[in-house]
Amino acid sequence: MSVMARWLIIQTKLFCRCAGLLYAGCLLLLPALAQAAEYRVGFLAYRGEAQGRAEWQPVLDGLNRALPAHHFEGRFLTQQELDTALAEERLDFMVTHPAHYVLSRHQGLNWLASWLDPRFGSARESVAATLLVRAGSGITNSNQLPGRRVGAVHEQAFGGYLLVAEQLRRQGVALTSLDLQFRGYPVDALVYLLRDGALDAAMVPACTLEQMAQEGLVNPADYQALMIQAEAPCVRSTPLYPGWSFAAVDSRDESLLREITQALLAMKQNGRPLWGAPIRLDEVEQLLRGWQLNREEVPTWQTLRSVLLGYWQWLAGLMLVLLTIALHHVRVTRLLLKRTDERDRLHHLIQSREQELARARQATLLGEMATGLAHELNQPLSAIQAYAQAGELITAEQNSRDVFNHIVSETERGADIIRRFRQWASQPLPGPEAFAPEALCRDLAGRLIPRAHAAGVRLEVQTEPGTLLSVQPAVEQILSNLLGNSLDAFERRGQGGRLQLSARREADGWRVSVQDNAGGVSTVVIEALGHTLPASRIHGMGIGLMVSYRLARRLGGSLTLTNVKNGTLAELFLPEEQ
């Protein structure tokens, strides 16, 4: 056998051995390849896709190296695009800020790890925000922002709006007073708009300005931060909140989730871990509840349903007790209303009976007084009349006869007045007749002029023409009492004055007034008028006033007595029709 043939035999054997090993390796690799899968990881790229890929691609590479049987591919989206991808089930995992995680938990998210930002080194304190203004703009305090153009990313952006807005609200700056403008992603656009003067202030995540400065995009000296917090690697205007989260979108194989979690916790940068165990987000949830953005809250109808199903026995018993109490309350209320109505009815009945009794007592008293006065006065009047008639018969002088005749006429008039008193106290008034108030007033004044002159009183009469349908004797008696009371007051003072009697027509009747300047009457007499006998004796026993008041009421009118300057005003109103 030649050397060439021997070499060919050896090469053939080596080839067969290698082919057999390759075949065996392929057989071993096929199960692993059968288990390999593609996974889509959504990243919140608040500065745009290119910057997001540059920041988060090392995480994807680390996962692909740690889990070679699986392939992880990144999707770098805005917050709204992430929400759409979640709703359409186009994502398997998601990396986002804690507020977005809380708002999206209704999608069935499972938090695997928390981001340890190398700049802060703590998962609990890794996210903040900064409120920027232009350097030299003159804005040095947040209280100068009302009315200014303030830019933000989105109303649900955590570092790009909510954190700064919450800090402004805590400092008493009303967000409604700002010209708030949501410009959308990327955040870099807000920094450029602020630099170019399109905005007066901008809300951006902390470290955004520093990153853009390192990339040579902006000059940090052109900007100034407001509400600066404690010193930190990046200037910030708000407290620090928990960091970003790596979350699974739905419930997957626990072994896979465990492997991913282990791979994340094993990632390091410069010897420091990049991911930590999940932490509680209580303060983030509290902030979102304050803004009424927490979608995790259970709907009211579900809460009510769970309470009803879990405690229906107790609720039924409570409803029964409440129903019993309500029925008892209704029954007691009805009884109380019934008793109250009965009490009010009895009270009104008692009041009406007391008024009737008082009127009957006054009528009886007036009747007794009128009878007594009539009995006592009739005798002297009869004697005076007899003497006057005898004098008239025995005298021969005409003047004397005229005087005696006048005395007889006055005694007859006095007797007629006494008879009317008794009649008015016990019997109905006579029917009304038409008469002229002007003639009545002048007749009364004519009879009282001698007495007025004797007292130094100037008696004036001011009347209007016309007729009144009423009981003339009763009206005459009321005016006689009022005029007599005024003259009595002048005589007690011993000083003259002015007494005016006036009668004028009004729209619905006549008003007759008697006014003097005799010094006025006691307030006790005015207050007691119409109720009972006056207690004061300034005007005698006040019987004339009381009778006049009663007569005015029986005529359908009214009598009022008031003190005016240096005197008294008595007004008698009589309606046009009786």
C-alpha positions in Angstrom: 0.0 0.0 0.0 1.4 3.3 -1.0 1.9 6.2 1.3 -0.8 8.3 -0.4 -3.4 5.5 0.1 -2.5 5.2 3.7 -2.9 9.0 4.2 -6.3 8.9 2.5 -7.5 6.1 4.8 -6.4 8.1 7.9 -8.1 11.3 6.8 -11.3 9.3 6.0 -11.4 7.9 9.5 -10.8 11.3 11.1 -13.6 12.8 9.0 -16.0 10.1 10.1 -15.1 10.6 13.7 -15.7 14.4 13.4 -18.9 13.9 11.6 -20.1 11.5 14.4 -19.2 14.1 17.0 -21.0 16.8 15.1 -24.0 14.7 14.7 -24.1 13.9 18.4 -23.7 17.6 19.3 -26.5 18.5 17.0 -28.7 15.9 18.7 -27.9 17.4 22.1 -28.4 21.1 20.9 -31.8 20.5 19.3 -33.8 20.3 22.6 -32.2 23.6 23.7 -33.0 25.3 20.4 -36.5 24.0 20.7 -36.9 25.8 24.0 -35.4 29.2 22.9 -38.0 32.1 22.7 -38.1 35.8 21.7 -39.1 38.3 24.4 -40.0 41.9 23.9 -38.9 44.3 26.6 -40.5 47.8 26.6 -38.3 50.7 27.9 -39.7 54.2 28.7 -37.5 56.4 26.5 -38.3 59.8 27.8 -35.4 61.3 25.9 -36.1 59.5 22.6 -35.4 56.1 21.1 -31.7 56.7 20.3 -30.8 57.8 23.8 -33.0 55.1 25.4 -31.3 52.4 23.4 -27.9 53.7 24.3 -28.9 53.8 28.0 -30.6 50.4 28.3 -28.9 48.2 25.6 -26.3 47.0 28.2 -29.2 45.6 30.2 -30.5 43.7 27.2 -27.0 42.4 26.4 -26.6 41.2 30.0 -29.8 39.3 29.9 -28.9 37.7 26.5 -25.5 36.6 27.9 -26.9 35.3 31.1 -29.8 33.5 29.4 -28.4 32.3 26.0 -31.4 30.0 25.6 -33.7 33.1 25.3 -33.5 36.3 23.3 -34.5 39.7 24.7 -35.3 42.5 22.2 -35.9 46.1 23.3 -38.7 48.5 22.4 -38.0 52.1 23.2 -41.3 54.0 23.5 -43.0 56.9 25.1 -45.3 56.5 28.1 -48.4 56.6 25.9 -46.8 54.2 23.4 -46.0 51.8 26.2 -49.7 51.9 27.4 -50.9 51.1 23.9 -48.4 48.2 23.5 -49.5 46.8 26.9 -53.2 47.1 25.9 -52.4 45.3 22.6 -50.3 42.6 24.4 -47.2 43.4 22.3 -44.8 43.4 25.3 -43.5 40.7 27.6 -41.5 42.8 30.0 -41.4 46.6 30.8 -38.9 48.9 32.4 -40.5 52.2 33.6 -40.6 54.7 36.4 -42.6 53.8 39.6 -45.6 56.0 38.9 -46.1 54.4 35.5 -45.7 51.0 37.1 -48.4 51.8 39.7 -50.7 53.2 37.0 -50.3 50.1 34.8 -50.6 47.4 37.5 -54.1 46.6 36.3 -52.4 45.0 33.2 -51.1 42.3 35.5 -47.6 43.5 36.0 -45.2 41.5 38.2 -42.3 43.5 39.7 -39.0 41.6 39.5 -36.3 44.2 40.4 -35.7 47.9 41.2 -33.1 50.0 39.3 -30.1 51.2 41.4 -29.2 54.4 39.7 -25.4 54.7 39.8 -25.7 58.4 40.4 -27.7 57.9 43.7 -27.0 54.3 44.5 -30.3 53.6 46.2 -33.4 52.0 44.9 -35.5 53.9 47.3 -34.1 57.3 46.4 -33.3 57.3 42.7 -35.9 59.5 41.0 -36.4 63.2 41.3 -37.3 66.2 39.1 -35.9 69.6 38.4 -37.7 72.9 37.7 -35.5 74.9 35.3 -35.6 78.6 34.2 -33.3 80.6 32.0 -30.3 82.1 33.7 -30.8 85.9 33.9 -34.6 85.7 33.3 -35.2 87.3 36.7 -37.2 84.4 38.0 -35.6 83.3 41.3 -38.6 82.0 43.2 -41.5 79.7 42.4 -44.0 82.3 43.5 -43.0 84.3 40.4 -44.4 81.6 38.1 -48.1 82.4 38.0 -49.0 83.7 34.6 -45.8 82.3 33.1 -45.4 79.6 30.4 -44.4 76.4 32.1 -43.6 73.4 30.0 -44.0 69.7 31.0 -44.0 66.4 29.2 -47.3 64.9 30.0 -49.9 65.1 32.8 -49.0 61.6 34.0 -45.2 62.0 33.6 -43.5 61.3 36.9 -40.3 63.3 36.7 -41.5 65.4 33.8 -44.6 66.8 35.7 -46.0 65.1 38.8 -43.1 65.5 41.1 -42.5 69.2 40.4 -46.3 69.9 40.3 -46.6 68.3 43.8 -43.8 70.4 45.1 -45.3 73.6 43.7 -48.7 72.7 45.3 -47.0 72.2 48.6 -45.4 75.6 48.4 -48.8 77.2 47.7 -48.5 77.8 44.0 -51.8 77.0 42.3 -51.3 75.1 39.1 -54.3 76.8 37.6 -52.4 80.1 37.8 -49.7 78.8 35.5 -49.8 78.8 31.7 -49.1 75.1 31.7 -48.1 73.5 28.4 -47.6 69.8 27.8 -45.2 69.4 24.9 -44.8 65.6 24.8 -41.6 63.5 24.4 -38.7 63.7 24.2 -37.8 65.7 27.3 -34.9 67.3 25.5 -37.3 69.4 23.5 -38.4 71.2 26.7 -34.8 72.2 27.4 -34.4 73.6 23.9 -37.7 75.5 24.1 -36.7 77.0 27.4 -33.3 78.0 26.0 -34.9 79.6 22.9 -37.5 81.6 25.0 -40.6 79.7 24.0 -41.0 78.7 27.6 -40.4 80.6 30.9 -39.8 77.4 32.9 -39.6 73.6 32.3 -40.3 70.5 34.4 -37.7 67.8 33.5 -36.4 64.6 35.2 -33.4 65.2 37.4 -30.0 64.8 35.7 -31.5 65.5 32.3 -29.6 68.8 32.1 -26.4 67.2 33.2 -26.7 64.4 30.6 -27.4 66.8 27.8 -24.4 68.9 28.9 -22.1 65.9 28.9 -23.3 65.1 25.4 -22.5 68.6 24.3 -26.1 69.5 23.5 -26.6 72.5 25.9 -24.6 74.8 28.1 -25.6 74.4 31.7 -24.7 78.0 32.4 -27.7 79.0 30.4 -30.1 77.5 33.0 -31.0 77.9 36.6 -32.9 75.5 38.9 -35.6 76.6 41.4 -36.6 75.0 44.7 -33.1 73.3 44.9 -33.0 70.4 47.4 -30.0 69.0 49.3 -26.8 68.5 47.5 -26.8 65.5 45.1 -24.9 64.4 41.9 -27.6 66.1 39.9 -29.4 69.3 40.8 -33.0 68.6 41.8 -36.1 70.5 42.9 -38.0 67.7 44.6 -37.3 64.9 47.1 -36.1 61.6 45.9 -38.5 58.8 45.2 -38.1 55.0 44.5 -36.3 54.0 41.3 -37.4 52.4 38.0 -38.8 48.9 37.9 -38.2 45.8 35.7 -41.6 44.1 35.5 -43.1 41.0 33.8 -46.3 41.8 31.9 -48.1 38.6 32.8 -47.7 35.5 34.9 -45.1 33.4 33.2 -43.1 30.3 34.1 -41.8 31.0 37.6 -38.4 29.4 36.8 -38.0 31.8 33.9 -38.9 34.8 36.1 -36.5 33.5 38.7 -33.7 33.2 36.2 -34.3 36.7 34.9 -34.4 38.2 38.4 -31.1 36.4 39.3 -29.5 37.8 36.1 -30.6 41.3 36.9 -29.4 41.2 40.4 -26.0 39.9 39.2 -25.5 42.8 36.8 -22.8 45.3 38.0 -21.1 48.5 36.9 -17.7 49.4 38.2 -18.2 46.8 40.9 -21.6 48.1 42.1 -24.9 46.3 41.4 -27.3 47.9 39.0 -30.5 46.2 40.2 -31.9 45.5 43.6 -34.9 43.7 45.2 -38.3 45.3 44.6 -39.2 47.9 47.2 -42.6 49.3 48.4 -44.1 52.2 46.5 -46.3 53.6 49.3 -45.2 57.2 48.9 -45.7 57.0 45.1 -49.2 55.5 45.5 -50.0 58.2 48.1 -48.8 60.9 45.6 -50.9 59.5 42.8 -54.0 59.3 45.1 -53.5 63.0 45.8 -53.7 63.6 42.1 -56.5 61.1 41.7 -54.5 59.1 39.2 -54.2 55.7 41.0 -55.9 53.3 38.6 -55.3 50.5 41.1 -58.2 51.6 43.2 -61.0 49.1 43.2 -64.2 50.4 41.6 -66.9 51.4 44.1 -69.3 48.8 42.8 -66.8 46.0 43.3 -66.1 47.2 46.9 -69.8 47.4 47.6 -70.4 44.0 46.1 -67.6 42.4 48.2 -68.9 44.0 51.4 -72.4 42.8 50.7 -71.3 39.3 50.0 -69.0 39.1 53.0 -71.2 40.7 55.6 -74.7 40.2 54.4 -75.9 38.6 57.6 -74.7 41.6 59.7 -76.0 44.0 57.2 -79.4 42.4 57.1 -79.5 42.6 60.9 -78.4 46.2 60.9 -81.1 47.0 58.2 -83.7 45.3 60.4 -82.7 47.3 63.4 -82.6 50.6 61.4 -86.0 49.8 59.9 -87.5 49.2 63.4 -86.0 52.4 64.6 -87.3 54.3 61.6 -90.8 52.9 62.1 -90.7 53.8 65.8 -89.5 57.2 64.9 -92.3 57.7 62.4 -94.9 56.5 64.9 -93.5 58.8 67.7 -93.4 61.7 65.2 -97.0 61.2 64.2 -98.1 61.0 67.8 -96.1 64.1 68.6 -97.7 66.0 65.7 -101.1 64.8 66.7 -100.6 65.9 70.4 -99.1 69.2 69.1 -102.1 69.9 67.0 -104.4 69.1 69.9 -102.4 71.3 72.2 -102.5 74.2 69.7 -106.2 73.8 69.2 -106.9 73.8 72.9 -104.5 76.7 73.4 -106.4 78.8 70.7 -109.7 77.7 72.3 -108.6 78.8 75.7 -107.4 82.1 74.3 -110.6 82.7 72.5 -112.6 81.8 75.7 -110.4 84.1 77.8 -110.9 87.0 75.3 -114.7 86.4 75.3 -114.6 86.3 79.1 -112.6 89.5 79.3 -115.0 91.2 76.8 -117.9 90.0 78.8 -116.3 91.2 82.1 -115.6 94.6 80.5 -119.1 94.8 79.1 -120.5 94.0 82.5 -118.3 96.5 84.2 -119.3 99.2 81.6 -122.9 98.3 82.0 -122.7 98.5 85.8 -120.8 101.8 85.6 -123.2 103.3 83.1 -126.2 102.2 85.2 -124.5 103.7 88.3 -123.6 106.9 86.6 -127.0 107.2 85.1 -128.7 106.7 88.4 -126.4 109.1 90.2 -126.5 111.8 87.5 -130.2 111.7 86.6 -131.2 113.0 90.0 -129.0 116.2 89.9 -129.9 116.7 86.3 -133.6 116.4 87.0 -133.2 118.8 89.9 -131.2 121.3 87.8 -133.9 121.0 85.1 -136.7 121.6 87.6 -134.9 124.7 89.1 -134.2 126.1 85.6 -137.9 125.6 84.6 -139.1 127.2 87.8 -136.7 130.2 87.3 -137.9 130.5 83.7 -141.5 130.8 85.0 -140.9 133.3 87.7 -138.5 135.6 86.0 -139.8 138.4 83.7 -136.5 139.4 82.1 -136.0 138.0 78.6 -132.2 137.5 79.1 -132.8 135.5 82.3 -135.5 133.4 80.5 -133.0 132.7 77.7 -130.4 131.5 80.2 -132.8 129.3 82.0 -134.0 127.9 78.7 -130.4 127.1 77.7 -129.8 125.3 81.1 -132.9 123.2 80.4 -131.7 122.3 76.9 -128.3 121.3 78.3 -129.7 119.1 81.0 -131.9 117.4 78.5 -128.8 116.8 76.3 -126.9 115.4 79.3 -129.8 113.1 80.1 -129.8 111.9 76.4 -126.0 111.2 76.6 -126.5 109.1 79.7 -129.3 107.1 78.0 -127.0 106.5 75.0 -124.2 105.3 77.4 -126.5 102.8 78.9 -127.7 101.7 75.5 -124.2 101.3 74.0 -123.0 99.3 77.0 -125.8 96.8 76.8 -127.5 97.0 73.4 -126.4 97.1 69.7 -125.7 100.5 68.1 -128.4 102.1 66.1 -128.2 101.9 62.3 -125.8 104.2 60.3 -127.0 107.4 58.7 -125.4 109.8 56.3 -124.1 113.0 57.9 -121.6 115.7 57.2 -118.4 115.5 59.3 -117.8 119.2 58.6 -121.1 120.2 60.2 -120.6 117.9 63.2 -117.1 119.3 63.9 -118.2 122.9 63.7 -121.2 122.2 66.0 -118.9 120.6 68.6 -116.5 123.5 68.3 -119.3 126.0 68.7 -120.4 124.4 72.0 -116.8 124.2 73.4 -115.7 127.7 72.3 -116.8 129.4 75.6 -114.9 126.8 77.7 -111.9 127.1 75.4 -111.8 130.9 75.7 -112.1 130.7 79.4 -109.0 128.4 79.5 -107.0 130.6 77.1 -107.1 127.9 74.3 -107.4 128.8 70.6 -109.7 126.3 69.0 -109.2 125.7 65.3 -111.3 123.7 62.9 -110.1 122.4 59.5 -112.5 120.2 57.6 -113.3 119.0 54.1 -116.8 118.9 52.7 -118.5 115.5 52.2 -120.7 112.9 53.9 -120.0 109.9 56.0 -122.2 106.9 56.5 -122.0 106.1 60.2 -123.7 106.4 63.6 -123.5 110.2 64.2 -124.3 110.2 68.0 -121.4 107.7 68.6 -119.0 109.8 66.5 -120.1 112.9 68.3 -119.6 111.2 71.7 -116.0 110.1 70.7 -115.0 113.6 69.6 -116.6 115.2 72.6 -114.6 113.0 74.9 -111.3 113.7 73.0 -111.9 117.5 73.0 -113.0 117.4 76.6 -109.8 115.5 77.6 -107.7 118.1 75.9 -109.4 121.0 77.6 -109.1 119.2 80.9 -105.3 119.0 80.3 -105.1 122.7 79.5 -107.1 123.6 82.6 -104.8 121.4 84.8 -101.8 123.2 83.5 -103.3 126.6 84.0 -101.8 127.7 80.7 -103.4 128.3 77.4 -102.5 126.8 74.0 -103.7 125.6 70.7 -106.3 122.9 70.1 -107.0 121.8 66.5 -109.9 119.7 65.2 -109.6 118.4 61.6 -111.5 116.0 59.4 -110.2 114.9 55.9 -111.4 112.3 53.5 -109.0 109.4 52.6 -109.2 106.7 49.9 -111.2 104.3 52.1 -112.8 106.5 54.7 -112.5 109.6 56.9 -109.8 110.5 59.4 -110.8 112.9 62.2 -107.9 114.3 64.3 -107.7 116.1 67.7 -104.3 117.6 68.4 -103.2 119.8 71.3 -100.0 121.1 72.9 -101.1 120.5 76.5 -98.1 118.5 77.4 -99.0 114.9 76.3 -100.3 111.9 78.3 -98.7 109.2 80.2 -97.4 106.2 78.2 -99.2 103.9 80.6 -102.5 105.3 79.3 -101.5 104.7 75.7 -100.3 101.2 76.4 -103.4 100.3 78.4 -105.8 101.7 75.8 -108.0 99.0 74.4 -106.9 96.3 76.9 -108.2 97.2 80.3 -109.0 100.3 82.4 -105.9 102.6 82.4 -104.1 102.6 85.7 -103.0 106.2 85.5 -105.2 109.0 87.0 -103.6 111.8 84.9 -106.8 112.0 82.9 -109.1 111.0 85.6 -110.0 107.3 85.5 -109.6 107.1 81.8 -113.2 105.9 81.3 -113.9 108.4 78.5 -110.9 107.1 76.5 -111.9 103.5 77.0 -115.5 104.1 76.0 -114.3 106.1 72.9 -111.9 103.3 71.9 -114.7 100.7 72.3 -117.1 102.8 70.3 -114.6 103.3 67.5 -114.1 99.5 67.3 -117.8 98.9 67.2 -118.1 101.4 64.3 -115.6 99.4 62.4 -112.8 102.0 62.7 -109.9 102.6 65.0 -108.8 105.2 67.6 -105.0 105.8 68.1 -103.4 108.0 70.7 -99.8 109.2 70.3 -97.6 111.9 71.9 -96.3 114.5 69.6 -94.2 117.6 70.2 -95.5 119.3 73.4 -98.9 117.6 73.1 -101.1 114.7 72.1 -102.5 113.5 68.7 -105.7 111.5 68.8 -106.8 110.1 65.4 -110.2 108.5 64.7 -110.5 106.6 61.5 -113.9 105.6 60.2 -114.3 103.4 57.1 -116.4 104.6 54.1 -118.8 101.7 54.3 -120.2 100.0 57.4 
